[in-house]
Amino acid sequence: MNILITVKCVDCQGGVAQIYKMLQLHKKENIDYFFSTPTTKNKFFKLLSFPFKYLQFFRKIKTYDIIHINPSLDKTAIWRDMLFLILAKFRKKKVIVFMHGWEDYYEDKIKKSRFLSKLFSFYNKADAFFILGDVFKEKLISLGINTLFFKETTIADNRYIEDFSIEQKIINFRNKNRIIKFLFISRIAKGKGMFLAIDIFNAIQQKNIRNVELIFAGTGKQLEETKQYVKDKNISNVKFVGYIKDKEKHILFKKSHFMLFPTMFGEGLPNSILEGMLYGMPIISRVNAGITDWVKNNENGFITKSIKAEDFLHFIEIILKDKNLYQKMALNNHQIAKENFVKEVIVKRYLKYYQTVYTK
């Protein structure tokens, strides 16, 4: 059983690239990565390079049994990667599709367009889909997909977890002299909920229950606008640390107490949520895509459909005033993540799913 996985690249920023970099599936004897995106940054030359990528792919897949492609449901990736599916099926290969990102507005556009619906139906040729939550199975079925579904997750980076103590984090939280740190880690872009996160934090700080701090980690097109929003509202104790990774990210997760991620965007299942859970942080987020499969109110965090800061404030106040609830959530999240989201566990699941498709 030889498997080829399409990956943008392993050194790119972005969740999907980081997933496959951390999983290191290409280090296994029978699995290889195919870097599907031209490396040039020039848009014109990148466009010209795609036909050569498809030709290279078509030649390479001859010796593989399963082709695993990783599109997102948006106006570009969904059609670009469909060509890999078409080429693989022309070679009579088995194909797995892992739909990582999902834009709800584009889903609606496909449903409303007879042409796009007909075009999308070619994805029904796939032998299986990996899904990031039950909601995506329902969405794919509504789009006409009728095949095998395997529920999968993104990944929590556990390379440095030996240097972390969940018991110490709980002790630190209970120490009234400690600053309670709220972490927002994401691409700083439209729809990610940065301004709502700032409003939530401002409301928490004004309650004066504990000394608090909000840390933004990430870069993006709206970084300067987000900084200006903090400045215009004259909000103190907000830090911007930029894009972080590896050991630096481990240190930040280790010292942070809450994951604050009130995203408005059509998410899949953000790595940051799973990593926050691994490091024992209660998750404060919105009802969004795959997040709802893993975050349960009063168990390991709070999620809501609301976009009002006061509703999030209510949840956070409950935890800040109940040290036992924080302990329960921290321990629950740490255990769930170790059992479901770390490299060793996910690789085993992938291999099991590949075998199922291979023998189908």
C-alpha positions as CSV (number, residue, x, y, z in Angstrom):
1,M,0.0,0.0,0.0
2,N,1.8,3.1,-1.2
3,I,0.3,6.5,-0.4
4,L,0.9,10.0,-1.8
5,I,-0.3,13.1,0.1
6,T,-0.7,16.5,-1.5
7,V,0.8,19.2,0.7
8,K,1.3,22.9,0.0
9,C,4.7,22.7,1.6
10,V,6.0,21.7,5.1
11,D,7.7,25.0,5.8
12,C,4.8,27.3,5.0
13,Q,2.8,29.2,7.5
14,G,-0.7,28.0,8.0
15,G,-2.5,25.2,9.7
16,V,-2.5,22.5,7.0
17,A,1.2,22.8,6.3
18,Q,2.0,22.6,10.0
19,I,-0.2,19.5,10.4
20,Y,1.7,17.5,7.9
21,K,5.0,18.9,9.1
22,M,4.3,17.7,12.6
23,L,2.8,14.3,11.5
24,Q,5.9,13.5,9.4
25,L,4.0,10.9,7.5
26,H,6.5,11.2,4.7
27,K,9.1,9.6,7.0
28,K,7.3,6.3,6.7
29,E,8.5,3.9,4.1
30,N,5.3,3.7,2.1
31,I,4.1,7.4,2.3
32,D,5.3,10.4,0.4
33,Y,4.4,14.0,0.2
34,F,3.7,15.8,-3.1
35,F,4.3,19.6,-2.8
36,S,1.3,20.9,-4.7
37,T,1.9,24.6,-4.8
38,P,4.7,26.3,-6.9
39,T,7.3,27.9,-4.7
40,T,7.6,31.2,-6.6
41,K,5.9,34.2,-4.9
42,N,5.3,35.9,-8.2
43,K,1.6,35.4,-8.9
44,F,2.0,35.4,-12.7
45,F,4.8,32.8,-12.7
46,K,2.9,30.8,-10.1
47,L,-0.1,30.6,-12.4
48,L,2.1,29.5,-15.3
49,S,3.7,26.9,-13.1
50,F,0.5,25.0,-12.2
51,P,0.2,23.0,-15.5
52,F,3.7,21.7,-14.8
53,K,2.7,20.7,-11.3
54,Y,-0.3,18.8,-12.6
55,L,1.9,17.0,-15.2
56,Q,4.4,16.2,-12.5
57,F,1.7,14.8,-10.3
58,F,0.2,12.7,-13.1
59,R,3.5,11.1,-13.8
60,K,4.3,10.5,-10.1
61,I,1.0,8.8,-9.0
62,K,1.6,5.8,-11.3
63,T,3.2,3.8,-8.5
64,Y,0.8,4.8,-5.7
65,D,-2.3,3.0,-4.5
66,I,-4.0,5.9,-2.6
67,I,-3.9,9.6,-3.3
68,H,-4.7,11.8,-0.3
69,I,-5.6,15.4,-1.3
70,N,-6.1,18.4,1.1
71,P,-8.3,21.1,-0.4
72,S,-10.4,23.7,1.4
73,L,-13.9,24.7,0.4
74,D,-13.3,28.1,-1.0
75,K,-13.5,29.7,-4.4
76,T,-9.9,28.7,-5.4
77,A,-8.7,25.6,-3.6
78,I,-11.8,23.5,-4.1
79,W,-11.4,23.6,-7.9
80,R,-7.6,23.7,-8.1
81,D,-7.4,20.5,-6.1
82,M,-10.2,18.8,-7.9
83,L,-7.8,18.5,-10.8
84,F,-5.7,16.2,-8.7
85,L,-8.7,14.1,-8.0
86,I,-9.6,13.9,-11.7
87,L,-6.0,12.9,-12.6
88,A,-5.9,10.3,-9.9
89,K,-9.2,8.8,-11.0
90,F,-8.0,8.7,-14.6
91,R,-5.2,6.6,-13.3
92,K,-7.8,4.5,-11.4
93,K,-6.3,5.3,-8.0
94,K,-8.2,5.4,-4.7
95,V,-8.6,8.9,-3.4
96,I,-9.1,10.3,0.0
97,V,-10.2,14.0,0.4
98,F,-9.5,15.9,3.6
99,M,-11.5,19.2,3.5
100,H,-9.6,21.4,6.0
101,G,-11.0,24.9,5.5
102,W,-14.7,25.7,4.9
103,E,-16.2,29.0,3.8
104,D,-20.0,28.9,4.4
105,Y,-20.7,31.6,1.9
106,Y,-19.1,29.6,-0.8
107,E,-21.0,26.5,0.2
108,D,-24.2,28.5,-0.3
109,K,-22.9,29.7,-3.7
110,I,-22.4,26.1,-4.8
111,K,-25.9,25.1,-3.7
112,K,-27.5,28.0,-5.5
113,S,-25.6,27.4,-8.8
114,R,-26.6,24.4,-11.0
115,F,-23.2,24.6,-12.8
116,L,-21.1,24.7,-9.6
117,S,-23.2,21.9,-8.0
118,K,-22.7,19.7,-11.0
119,L,-19.0,20.5,-11.0
120,F,-18.7,19.8,-7.3
121,S,-20.4,16.4,-7.7
122,F,-17.2,15.1,-9.2
123,Y,-15.9,14.9,-5.6
124,N,-18.4,12.0,-5.2
125,K,-15.8,10.0,-7.1
126,A,-13.6,10.1,-4.0
127,D,-13.4,6.8,-2.0
128,A,-13.5,8.5,1.4
129,F,-13.6,11.9,3.1
130,F,-11.8,12.9,6.3
131,I,-14.0,15.4,8.2
132,L,-13.2,17.7,11.0
133,G,-16.6,17.4,12.7
134,D,-20.1,16.0,12.4
135,V,-21.3,19.3,10.9
136,F,-19.1,18.7,7.9
137,K,-20.5,15.3,7.2
138,E,-24.0,16.9,7.1
139,K,-22.7,19.7,4.9
140,L,-21.1,17.3,2.4
141,I,-24.1,15.0,2.3
142,S,-26.3,18.1,1.5
143,L,-23.9,18.8,-1.3
144,G,-24.4,15.4,-2.8
145,I,-21.5,13.5,-1.4
146,N,-22.2,9.8,-0.6
147,T,-19.1,7.9,0.5
148,L,-17.1,6.8,3.5
149,F,-16.5,9.4,6.2
150,F,-13.7,9.3,8.8
151,K,-13.8,11.8,11.6
152,E,-10.4,13.3,12.1
153,T,-8.8,16.2,13.8
154,T,-6.0,18.7,13.3
155,I,-3.0,18.3,15.6
156,A,-1.7,19.6,18.9
157,D,2.1,20.0,18.9
158,N,3.4,17.9,21.8
159,R,7.1,18.0,21.1
160,Y,7.9,20.0,24.3
161,I,5.1,18.7,26.5
162,E,7.5,16.9,28.9
163,D,8.4,20.4,30.1
164,F,4.8,21.2,31.1
165,S,3.0,20.4,34.3
166,I,-0.8,20.7,34.4
167,E,-0.7,20.6,38.2
168,Q,1.6,23.6,38.2
169,K,-0.7,25.5,35.8
170,I,-3.6,25.0,38.2
171,I,-1.5,26.1,41.2
172,N,-0.5,29.2,39.3
173,F,-4.1,30.0,38.5
174,R,-5.0,29.8,42.1
175,N,-2.3,32.2,43.2
176,K,-4.0,35.6,43.4
177,N,-0.8,37.4,42.8
178,R,-0.4,35.8,39.4
179,I,-1.5,37.7,36.3
180,I,-4.2,35.7,34.4
181,K,-3.2,35.5,30.8
182,F,-5.7,35.2,27.9
183,L,-4.2,34.0,24.6
184,F,-5.5,34.8,21.2
185,I,-3.4,32.9,18.6
186,S,-4.4,33.0,15.0
187,R,-3.8,34.7,11.7
188,I,-4.9,38.3,12.3
189,A,-7.4,38.6,9.6
190,K,-11.0,39.5,8.8
191,G,-13.5,37.2,10.6
192,K,-11.1,35.9,13.2
193,G,-12.8,37.8,16.0
194,M,-9.9,40.0,17.1
195,F,-12.0,43.1,17.9
196,L,-14.6,41.0,19.8
197,A,-11.7,39.4,21.8
198,I,-10.4,42.9,22.7
199,D,-13.9,44.0,23.8
200,I,-14.3,40.8,25.9
201,F,-10.9,41.4,27.6
202,N,-11.7,45.0,28.2
203,A,-14.9,44.0,30.0
204,I,-13.0,41.4,32.1
205,Q,-10.4,44.0,33.1
206,Q,-13.0,46.5,34.2
207,K,-14.5,43.9,36.5
208,N,-11.2,43.9,38.4
209,I,-11.6,40.3,39.6
210,R,-8.0,39.5,38.9
211,N,-5.0,41.1,37.2
212,V,-5.3,40.1,33.6
213,E,-3.4,40.3,30.3
214,L,-4.3,39.6,26.7
215,I,-1.7,38.3,24.3
216,F,-2.1,38.3,20.6
217,A,0.1,35.9,18.7
218,G,0.1,35.9,14.9
219,T,0.4,38.2,11.9
220,G,-1.9,39.2,9.1
221,K,-3.5,41.9,7.1
222,Q,-5.4,43.4,10.0
223,L,-2.6,43.4,12.6
224,E,-2.1,47.2,12.4
225,E,-5.8,47.8,12.5
226,T,-6.1,45.6,15.6
227,K,-3.3,47.5,17.3
228,Q,-5.0,50.7,16.5
229,Y,-8.3,49.5,17.9
230,V,-6.5,48.8,21.2
231,K,-4.9,52.2,21.1
232,D,-8.2,54.1,20.3
233,K,-10.0,52.4,23.1
234,N,-7.1,53.1,25.5
235,I,-7.0,49.5,26.7
236,S,-4.0,48.5,28.8
237,N,-2.3,45.1,29.3
238,V,-2.6,44.0,25.7
239,K,0.5,42.6,24.1
240,F,1.3,41.7,20.4
241,V,4.1,39.1,20.1
242,G,3.9,38.4,16.3
243,Y,4.1,35.0,14.7
244,I,5.6,32.4,17.0
245,K,6.4,28.7,16.6
246,D,8.3,25.7,18.2
247,K,9.8,26.3,21.6
248,E,8.7,29.9,21.7
249,K,5.1,28.8,21.2
250,H,5.5,26.1,23.9
251,I,6.6,28.7,26.4
252,L,3.6,31.0,25.6
253,F,1.1,28.1,25.9
254,K,2.7,27.0,29.1
255,K,2.2,30.4,30.8
256,S,-1.3,31.2,29.4
257,H,-4.4,30.3,31.3
258,F,-7.3,30.8,28.9
259,M,-7.7,30.4,25.1
260,L,-9.8,33.3,23.9
261,F,-10.9,32.7,20.2
262,P,-14.3,34.2,19.4
263,T,-14.0,33.5,15.7
264,M,-16.6,34.7,13.2
265,F,-15.0,32.8,10.3
266,G,-15.9,29.5,8.8
267,E,-13.3,27.4,10.6
268,G,-12.4,23.8,10.2
269,L,-10.9,22.8,13.5
270,P,-8.1,25.3,14.5
271,N,-4.8,23.8,15.7
272,S,-4.7,26.5,18.3
273,I,-7.9,25.2,20.0
274,L,-6.4,21.7,20.3
275,E,-3.0,23.0,21.5
276,G,-4.8,25.2,24.1
277,M,-6.5,22.1,25.3
278,L,-3.3,20.1,25.5
279,Y,-1.9,22.9,27.7
280,G,-4.9,22.8,30.0
281,M,-6.5,26.0,28.9
282,P,-10.3,26.4,29.2
283,I,-11.5,27.3,25.6
284,I,-13.7,30.4,25.2
285,S,-15.0,30.5,21.7
286,R,-18.0,30.6,19.4
287,V,-20.2,27.8,18.1
288,N,-18.3,27.2,14.9
289,A,-17.7,24.1,12.7
290,G,-15.5,21.4,14.3
291,I,-15.0,23.3,17.6
292,T,-18.4,22.1,18.9
293,D,-17.4,18.5,18.7
294,W,-14.7,19.0,21.3
295,V,-15.6,22.0,23.5
296,K,-18.6,21.5,25.8
297,N,-20.0,24.1,28.1
298,N,-19.1,23.7,31.8
299,E,-16.8,20.7,30.9
300,N,-13.8,22.2,29.3
301,G,-14.8,25.7,28.3
302,F,-17.7,27.7,27.0
303,I,-18.9,28.3,23.5
304,T,-21.8,30.5,22.4
305,K,-23.4,31.8,19.2
306,S,-23.4,35.3,20.7
307,I,-21.2,38.1,19.4
308,K,-21.8,40.2,22.5
309,A,-18.8,40.8,24.8
310,E,-21.0,40.6,27.9
311,D,-22.1,37.1,27.2
312,F,-18.5,35.9,27.0
313,L,-17.7,38.0,30.2
314,H,-20.4,36.0,32.0
315,F,-18.7,32.7,31.2
316,I,-15.3,33.9,32.1
317,E,-16.5,35.3,35.4
318,I,-17.9,31.9,36.3
319,I,-14.5,30.3,35.9
320,L,-12.5,33.1,37.5
321,K,-14.7,32.9,40.6
322,D,-14.6,29.1,40.8
323,K,-11.1,27.6,41.2
324,N,-12.5,24.1,41.2
325,L,-14.2,24.6,37.9
326,Y,-10.9,25.9,36.4
327,Q,-9.1,22.8,37.7
328,K,-11.8,20.5,36.2
329,M,-11.6,22.2,32.8
330,A,-7.8,22.2,32.8
331,L,-7.6,18.5,33.6
332,N,-10.3,17.5,31.2
333,N,-8.7,19.4,28.3
334,H,-5.2,18.1,29.0
335,Q,-6.5,14.5,29.1
336,I,-8.7,14.8,26.0
337,A,-5.8,16.3,24.0
338,K,-3.3,13.6,25.0
339,E,-5.8,10.9,24.0
340,N,-6.9,12.4,20.7
341,F,-4.8,15.2,19.3
342,V,-1.1,14.3,19.5
343,K,1.0,13.0,16.7
344,E,1.3,9.3,17.7
345,V,-2.4,8.9,18.1
346,I,-3.3,10.7,14.9
347,V,-0.8,8.7,12.8
348,K,-2.3,5.5,14.0
349,R,-5.7,6.7,13.0
350,Y,-4.5,7.7,9.5
351,L,-2.9,4.3,8.9
352,K,-6.1,2.6,10.0
353,Y,-8.2,4.7,7.6
354,Y,-5.8,4.1,4.7
355,Q,-6.0,0.4,5.3
356,T,-9.8,0.5,5.2
357,V,-9.8,2.4,2.0
358,Y,-7.2,0.2,0.4
359,T,-9.2,-3.0,1.1
360,K,-12.5,-1.4,0.2
